[in-house]
C-alpha cells in the first residue's frame, strides 16, 4: 500500500508564487512551537462578524475551522508546521496509517490510547463512528455531509432516512473500519477535516440543526463558552496529553467590532490577532510599518478563488442563459473588484481552478483565450453585444457580505452591469448568514452571489465536482451556490472523478474548467487570494499551517 498521501499541498504553495520564498522560509524558521513550556496567558482574537456554528458537524466557515484545528482530535491531522511539512496529513489519534484492502475500498484504523475529551472521557473508535453517524443525520442537515456521503457505504441511506446508522463504518474496541463504495485516494485528507473529529455520546445524540455552542472535545482546547454575535471562549483541555502544542491557557474571540476598531486594538495590543482581517486600505501602511513576514505582519498564498456565482436555477436571470453569463465575464472589472481588498490582496483570474490545483502553476492562473482580466471599452462593447436580448426584465439581485469589502465590491459589479443593461439591487447580509442561506435552494433568491471558496483539500474534485455538479443539488446544504446543472458537464465531472491521480486526471479537470467557462459559465471568477495576517507585538510562536491557516494552538504570548 502507498505509504504517503497521493497529493501534497506543497505544489499549491509553490504554484501560487505570490510571496518571496526566502522571506516566508525565514519567517517559518523563526517560529517556535511551545510543546514543553507551560501554557499561560490569554490569546485575544477578534472577528468583525460571527461564525456560522461552533458545532463540529455543522460549521463550514474558515474562522470556525481555524478554531476547530485547536479543539479537535482526529484520526488524521496536519502537523503544527508551516509549508511544506504542514501540508502533509499524518496520523493523530490513529496509531499509524490504516490497513487498506487490495481493492482500495476498506480502511481499518487502530486507535491510539491516551486521548481524552475535556470532560475526562477516553477517546475510542466508537467516538469516530459517532461523528460519521451524526454527520449523516437528516435532521441535522449538515453542509459538510458531502465530504463522506459520496464514498462511505451506507451514509447516503442515513441521509435519505432509510437507516439510522452508517452501515459502512464499524467500531470494535480499538479498531475502526470504513468501507467505501469505490476507491478514494483522498479519504485520509477528508478524515482530517473537522466533521470527522471524535465526539462524545452526548453530542452524538443531539441532532438539533441549530447546533451546540459548547461541547467536550479532545484536542488541546475545547469550546468553554459562546454568546452568539458577541464572544467565543476556548480553554485548555485539562486532560490533553497529546503531542500538539498548547501555548496559552485560553483563547478569547471577541465579535462585532468594525475592521477599523480591530486594527486599532491590534496596534494597542489589547487584541492579538485580527482573525478576519482589517480594513483593506490599511495593509500598505501595515507592511511599511511592520515589514513583511517578520513579527507582526505575515503573508501566505491561499488555494482559493473569489467568484460571482450566477444563479442558474429556474426563475433566476441566468437560467438557460449562457450569453448573459458570458457577458458578465466580459463586463466585470476584475482589477477594480480586487483593488477593494487593498495591498497584497491576490491576483486576478478568469478560471475556476486556482494555481497549484490539477497541475496548474502560477503562469496558468489566467486561461489563455479566456475572458479578459482587464476591463476596457472593447470588453464592455463585447459584453453589450452578448447581453443584447438576454437581460430579461433588466433587473438582478446580488447578495454580498454587509461588512469588510463586500459592499464596495458589490457596488463595482452594480456599476459594471449597468453598462450592459442590467440594474443590480444589492442585498447585504452578515457573511455567515449569507453563506448558510445561499445553500438553501428555496431561500436562494439572488441572481448573483458574492462567493469565495478555499480548498477543503488539494484536489480538483473539491472545486469542480463539489461546487458545480448539478446532480448533487438538494433542498439544503448546497455548495453549488450557482445551482449549476448542465447535463453534459455533469457526465464529464463524474468521469473525471474516477480517473487515477496524475496527468490524465489533471488534464480532464483542466478541460472541464476551460470548456465550462467557454460554453456555459457557472460563475464570473474574479481572483485568487493572498492571506494577510496582522497580529500584535504580544503574539508569539506564529505558525501558519497551509491547510488550517493560523495555528491558534501553537500560539504563545510574549
C-alpha positions in Angstrom: 0.0 0.0 0.0 1.1 3.6 -0.6 2.8 5.0 2.4 2.1 8.7 1.7 -1.0 10.7 0.7 -1.2 10.8 -3.0 -1.4 14.6 -3.1 0.6 17.4 -1.4 -0.3 20.9 -0.6 3.4 21.8 -1.4 2.6 22.1 -5.1 -0.1 24.7 -4.3 2.3 26.8 -2.3 5.0 26.7 -5.0 2.5 27.3 -7.8 0.9 30.4 -6.5 4.2 32.3 -6.4 2.6 35.2 -4.6 5.2 35.7 -1.9 9.0 35.9 -1.7 10.0 32.3 -0.8 13.1 33.3 1.1 11.2 35.7 3.3 8.5 33.2 4.1 11.0 30.5 4.8 12.9 32.8 7.2 9.6 33.6 9.0 8.9 29.9 9.3 12.3 29.1 10.8 11.9 31.8 13.4 8.6 30.3 14.6 8.8 28.4 17.8 6.2 25.8 18.7 5.9 25.6 22.5 5.5 21.9 23.2 7.2 21.9 26.6 6.5 25.2 28.2 3.5 25.5 30.5 0.5 27.3 28.8 -0.1 30.7 30.2 -2.0 33.9 29.4 -5.0 34.5 27.1 -4.7 35.0 23.4 -7.3 37.5 22.3 -8.6 37.5 18.7 -11.3 39.5 17.0 -13.9 38.8 14.4 -16.0 41.5 12.7 -19.0 39.1 12.3 -19.9 35.8 14.0 -19.1 32.3 12.7 -21.9 30.2 11.3 -21.6 27.5 14.0 -19.2 26.1 16.6 -20.8 22.7 16.2 -18.2 20.3 14.6 -20.6 18.6 12.2 -22.3 21.9 11.2 -19.6 24.6 10.8 -18.3 25.3 7.4 -16.7 28.7 7.8 -13.0 29.5 7.6 -12.6 31.3 11.0 -14.5 28.4 12.7 -12.4 25.7 11.1 -9.3 27.6 12.3 -10.7 27.3 15.9 -11.6 23.7 15.3 -7.9 22.9 14.5 -7.2 23.9 18.1 -10.1 21.9 19.6 -10.4 18.7 17.6 -8.6 15.4 17.7 -8.9 13.4 14.5 -7.8 10.1 13.0 -5.6 12.0 10.7 -4.4 15.6 11.0 -2.0 18.2 9.8 1.2 18.9 11.8 1.7 22.2 13.6 4.1 23.4 10.9 4.4 25.8 8.0 4.6 24.6 4.4 5.7 22.2 3.1 5.6 19.9 6.1 2.4 21.3 7.4 0.5 20.3 4.3 1.2 16.6 4.7 -1.6 14.8 6.5 -0.4 12.3 9.2 -1.8 10.0 11.8 -3.0 11.7 15.0 -5.4 9.5 17.1 -4.8 6.7 14.6 -1.8 4.7 15.8 -0.4 4.7 12.2 -1.5 4.6 8.6 -4.6 2.4 8.1 -4.5 -1.1 6.7 -6.1 -0.9 3.2 -7.7 -3.7 1.2 -6.3 -4.6 -2.2 -9.3 -3.0 -3.9 -8.8 0.2 -2.0 -12.4 0.1 -0.6 -11.8 -0.9 3.0 -9.7 1.0 5.6 -9.0 -0.3 9.1 -7.6 2.1 11.7 -6.2 1.3 15.1 -6.9 3.9 17.8 -4.0 5.1 19.9 -4.7 5.0 23.6 -4.3 8.1 25.9 -6.5 10.7 24.2 -9.3 12.1 26.4 -12.1 14.6 26.0 -12.2 17.7 28.1 -14.7 16.0 30.4 -12.2 13.2 31.1 -13.8 10.6 28.9 -11.4 8.4 26.9 -11.4 8.5 23.1 -12.3 5.2 21.4 -13.0 4.0 17.9 -16.7 4.4 18.7 -16.3 8.2 19.1 -15.3 8.4 15.5 -18.2 6.3 14.3 -20.5 8.6 16.3 -19.2 11.6 14.3 -19.9 9.9 11.0 -23.3 8.8 12.1 -24.2 12.3 13.3 -22.9 13.9 10.2 -25.3 11.8 8.2 -28.4 12.6 10.3 -31.0 14.2 8.0 -32.4 16.3 10.8 -29.0 17.9 11.3 -28.9 18.9 7.6 -25.1 19.4 7.7 -23.5 21.3 4.9 -20.4 19.1 5.2 -22.1 15.7 4.8 -20.9 15.7 1.2 -17.4 15.0 2.5 -18.4 11.4 3.2 -21.8 10.7 1.6 -20.3 10.1 -1.9 -17.8 7.4 -0.8 -18.8 5.9 2.6 -21.1 2.9 2.3 -24.5 3.5 3.9 -24.0 7.2 4.6 -26.5 8.3 1.9 -29.0 5.8 3.3 -29.0 7.6 6.6 -29.2 11.0 4.9 -32.2 9.7 2.9 -33.9 8.4 6.1 -33.6 4.8 5.2 -31.2 3.9 8.0 -30.3 5.1 11.5 -26.6 4.3 11.4 -23.9 4.3 8.7 -23.5 0.6 7.8 -20.1 1.1 6.2 -18.5 2.2 9.5 -17.9 -0.2 12.3 -16.1 0.2 15.7 -14.9 -2.7 17.8 -12.5 -2.0 20.6 -9.6 -0.1 19.2 -10.5 -0.8 15.6 -12.4 1.4 13.3 -13.3 0.1 9.8 -14.6 2.2 7.0 -16.0 0.6 3.8 -16.1 2.7 0.7 -18.4 2.5 -2.4 -15.3 2.9 -4.5 -11.6 3.6 -4.1 -11.0 7.1 -2.9 -7.3 8.0 -2.5 -8.3 11.3 -0.8 -10.0 9.6 2.1 -7.2 10.4 4.6 -7.4 14.1 3.8 -11.2 14.1 4.1 -10.9 12.5 7.6 -8.6 15.4 8.6 -11.5 17.8 8.2 -13.5 19.0 11.3 -16.7 17.0 10.9 -14.8 13.7 11.2 -13.3 14.5 14.6 -14.1 12.3 17.6 -17.2 13.4 19.5 -18.9 12.3 22.8 -22.0 10.2 23.0 -23.9 13.2 24.4 -23.2 15.3 21.3 -23.8 12.2 19.1 -27.4 12.0 20.4 -28.1 15.7 19.7 -29.4 16.2 16.1 -30.5 19.8 16.6 -30.0 21.7 13.3 -29.3 24.8 15.3 -26.1 23.1 16.6 -24.5 23.3 20.0 -22.4 26.3 21.3 -20.2 24.3 23.7 -19.2 20.7 24.0 -16.3 18.5 25.2 -13.5 18.0 22.7 -10.3 16.0 22.7 -7.8 18.4 21.1 -5.6 20.8 23.1 -8.5 23.2 23.7 -12.3 23.0 24.0 -15.3 25.4 23.5 -15.9 26.6 27.0 -18.4 29.4 26.3 -20.2 31.1 23.4 -22.5 34.1 23.2 -23.6 34.3 19.6 -22.6 37.6 17.9 -20.5 38.6 21.0 -17.8 36.1 22.0 -16.4 32.6 21.9 -14.0 31.2 24.6 -11.7 28.3 24.1 -10.0 26.9 27.2 -7.2 24.4 27.7 -8.3 20.8 27.7 -7.1 19.6 31.2 -6.9 16.0 30.1 -4.9 16.6 26.9 -1.6 14.6 26.9 -1.0 14.5 23.1 2.0 15.9 21.3 0.4 19.0 19.8 1.3 22.4 21.2 -0.9 24.4 23.6 0.9 27.7 24.3 -1.8 29.7 26.1 -4.3 28.9 28.8 -7.3 30.4 26.9 -8.2 31.8 23.6 -10.8 34.6 23.7 -12.6 35.5 20.5 -14.4 38.8 20.6 -17.0 39.6 17.9 -18.7 42.6 16.5 -16.2 45.5 16.2 -15.5 47.2 12.9 -12.3 46.3 11.0 -11.0 49.8 11.8 -11.5 49.3 15.5 -10.0 45.8 15.3 -6.9 47.3 13.7 -6.5 49.8 16.5 -7.0 47.1 19.1 -4.2 45.0 17.5 -1.9 48.1 17.3 -2.6 48.8 21.0 -2.0 45.1 21.9 -5.5 44.7 23.5 -6.2 42.2 20.7 -3.6 39.8 19.5 -5.0 38.7 16.1 -7.3 40.3 13.6 -8.9 36.9 12.7 -10.9 38.0 9.7 -8.6 40.9 8.7 -8.7 44.7 8.9 -9.8 47.5 6.6 -8.1 46.7 3.2 -6.7 50.2 2.7 -4.6 49.7 5.9 -2.5 46.9 4.6 0.0 49.0 2.7 0.8 51.1 5.8 0.9 47.9 8.0 3.5 46.4 5.6 5.5 49.6 5.7 5.4 49.9 9.5 5.9 46.3 10.5 7.6 44.8 7.5 6.5 41.5 5.8 7.0 38.1 7.4 8.9 39.5 10.4 7.0 39.7 13.6 3.5 41.2 13.2 2.5 41.1 9.5 2.6 37.8 7.6 1.5 36.9 4.1 0.9 33.4 2.7 -0.7 32.2 -0.5 -4.2 30.5 -0.4 -5.5 27.7 -2.5 -8.7 29.7 -3.2 -10.9 31.6 -5.7 -13.2 34.5 -5.2 -16.1 34.5 -7.7 -19.6 35.8 -8.6 -22.0 32.8 -8.6 -24.5 33.2 -11.3 -27.8 31.6 -10.3 -28.8 29.1 -13.0 -32.0 27.8 -11.2 -35.3 28.2 -13.0 -36.8 31.6 -12.4 -33.4 33.3 -12.0 -31.8 35.5 -14.5 -29.0 33.1 -15.6 -31.3 30.0 -16.1 -30.6 28.7 -19.6 -28.9 32.0 -20.4 -25.2 31.3 -21.3 -25.0 34.5 -23.4 -25.7 36.7 -20.4 -23.2 34.7 -18.2 -20.5 35.3 -20.9 -21.5 39.0 -21.0 -21.0 39.3 -17.2 -17.5 37.8 -17.6 -16.6 40.4 -20.2 -18.2 43.3 -18.3 -16.8 42.9 -14.8 -13.8 45.0 -13.9 -11.7 42.4 -12.0 -9.0 45.0 -11.3 -11.4 47.3 -9.5 -13.0 44.4 -7.7 -9.7 43.1 -6.4 -8.5 46.6 -5.5 -11.1 46.9 -2.8 -9.1 44.3 -0.8 -6.1 46.6 -0.7 -2.4 45.9 -0.8 -1.1 42.4 -1.5 -4.7 41.1 -1.9 -4.1 38.5 -4.6 -4.1 38.0 -8.4 -6.9 38.3 -10.9 -8.2 35.2 -12.6 -10.7 34.1 -15.2 -10.8 30.4 -14.4 -12.4 28.0 -11.8 -9.3 26.2 -10.6 -6.6 28.1 -8.7 -2.8 27.7 -9.3 -1.4 24.7 -7.6 -4.5 22.6 -8.4 -4.6 19.9 -11.1 -1.1 20.6 -12.2 -1.7 24.4 -12.7 1.1 26.7 -11.9 1.2 30.5 -11.4 1.7 31.0 -15.1 -1.6 29.2 -15.7 -3.6 31.5 -13.4 -5.3 33.1 -16.4 -6.9 31.0 -19.1 -5.4 31.7 -22.5 -8.2 32.8 -24.9 -10.4 33.2 -21.8 -12.3 36.2 -20.6 -10.2 39.4 -20.2 -8.9 40.2 -16.7 -8.8 43.9 -17.5 -11.8 45.9 -18.4 -11.8 48.3 -21.4 -14.2 49.9 -23.8 -13.7 46.9 -26.1 -14.6 44.4 -23.4 -17.7 46.4 -22.5 -18.7 46.6 -26.1 -18.3 42.8 -26.4 -20.4 42.4 -23.2 -23.2 44.6 -24.6 -23.3 42.5 -27.8 -23.6 39.3 -25.8 -26.2 40.7 -23.4 -28.4 42.1 -26.1 -31.8 40.3 -26.0 -30.8 38.2 -23.0 -31.3 40.6 -20.0 -34.8 39.5 -19.2 -36.6 42.3 -17.3 -33.2 44.1 -16.9 -33.1 43.5 -13.1 -30.9 41.4 -10.9 -30.4 40.9 -7.2 -26.9 40.5 -5.8 -26.1 39.2 -2.3 -22.9 40.3 -0.6 -21.5 40.5 2.9 -22.5 43.6 4.9 -19.0 44.2 6.2 -15.4 44.4 5.0 -15.0 44.7 1.2 -18.4 43.1 0.4 -20.4 46.3 0.0 -17.7 48.0 -2.1 -17.2 45.0 -4.4 -20.9 44.7 -4.9 -21.0 48.4 -6.0 -18.3 47.6 -8.6 -20.5 44.8 -10.0 -23.5 47.1 -9.9 -21.8 49.8 -11.9 -20.3 47.3 -14.4 -23.6 45.5 -15.2 -25.4 48.8 -15.5 -23.3 49.3 -18.6 -24.8 46.3 -20.3 -28.4 47.0 -19.4 -28.8 45.1 -16.0 -29.9 47.0 -12.9 -28.4 45.3 -9.9 -30.0 45.7 -6.5 -27.7 44.8 -3.6 -28.8 42.9 -0.5 -26.2 43.0 2.2 -26.1 40.2 4.9 -23.8 39.1 7.7 -21.3 36.8 5.9 -22.2 33.7 7.9 -26.0 34.3 7.3 -25.3 34.8 3.6 -23.2 31.7 3.4 -25.8 29.5 5.0 -28.9 31.0 3.4 -27.4 30.8 -0.1 -27.1 27.0 0.3 -30.9 26.6 1.0 -32.4 26.3 -2.5 -35.8 27.7 -1.6 -34.2 30.8 0.0 -31.5 31.4 -2.6 -33.4 34.2 -4.3 -30.4 36.1 -5.6 -29.3 36.2 -9.3 -25.7 36.9 -8.3 -24.0 35.8 -5.1 -20.7 37.1 -3.8 -18.7 34.0 -3.1 -15.3 32.7 -2.2 -14.1 29.1 -1.9 -11.0 27.8 -0.2 -9.9 24.2 -0.7 -11.0 21.6 1.8 -8.2 19.5 0.4 -5.9 19.8 -2.6 -7.7 18.0 -5.4 -9.8 19.5 -8.4 -12.8 17.4 -7.3 -13.1 19.8 -4.4 -13.6 22.7 -6.8 -15.3 21.3 -9.9 -17.5 18.4 -8.6 -18.3 19.8 -5.2 -19.2 23.3 -6.4 -20.7 22.6 -9.9 -22.1 19.0 -10.1 -25.8 19.6 -10.7 -26.8 16.0 -9.8 -26.0 16.8 -6.1 -28.3 19.8 -5.8 -30.6 19.2 -2.8 -33.1 21.3 -0.9 -30.5 22.3 1.7 -26.7 22.2 2.3 -25.8 23.1 -1.3 -22.2 24.1 -2.0 -23.2 24.7 -5.6 -24.5 28.2 -5.0 -24.7 28.8 -8.7 -27.2 26.0 -8.9 -25.4 24.9 -12.0 -26.9 21.8 -13.6 -25.5 21.2 -17.1 -26.1 17.5 -18.1 -23.1 17.4 -20.4 -20.7 18.6 -17.8 -22.3 16.6 -15.0 -21.4 13.5 -17.0 -17.8 14.7 -17.6 -17.3 15.5 -14.0 -18.4 12.0 -13.0 -15.9 10.5 -15.4 -13.1 12.8 -14.3 -13.6 11.8 -10.6 -12.9 8.2 -11.4 -9.5 8.9 -13.1 -6.5 7.9 -11.1 -4.3 10.8 -9.8 -1.8 12.0 -12.3 -1.5 13.8 -15.6 -4.7 12.3 -17.1 -6.8 13.4 -14.1 -5.3 16.8 -14.2 -5.9 17.2 -17.9 -9.6 16.1 -17.6 -10.2 18.7 -15.0 -8.4 21.5 -16.8 -10.5 20.7 -19.9 -13.7 20.9 -17.8 -12.6 24.2 -16.4 -11.9 25.6 -19.9 -15.0 24.3 -21.6 -17.5 25.2 -18.9 -16.2 28.8 -18.8 -16.3 29.0 -22.7 -19.6 27.3 -23.3 -21.8 27.9 -20.2 -20.1 29.9 -17.5 -21.3 29.0 -14.0 -19.5 32.0 -12.5 -17.5 35.1 -13.1 -14.2 34.0 -11.4 -12.5 37.2 -10.0 -9.2 36.5 -8.2 -7.1 34.1 -6.1 -6.3 35.4 -2.6 -3.2 36.1 -0.7 -3.7 35.6 3.1 -2.6 38.7 5.1 -2.2 38.2 8.8 -1.9 41.1 11.3 -1.0 40.3 14.9 0.0 42.2 18.0 3.5 42.6 19.4 2.4 40.1 22.1 1.6 37.3 19.6 4.4 34.8 19.7 5.2 31.4 18.2 3.5 32.3 14.9 2.7 29.2 12.7 0.6 29.4 9.5 -0.5 25.9 8.5 -1.1 25.8 4.8 -4.4 23.9 5.2 -5.7 25.1 8.6 -4.3 28.7 8.4 -3.2 30.4 11.6 -2.4 27.8 14.2 -4.0 29.0 17.4 -2.9 26.0 19.4 0.8 26.8 18.6 0.5 30.5 19.5 2.0 31.8 22.7 2.1 35.2 24.5 5.2 37.4 24.6 
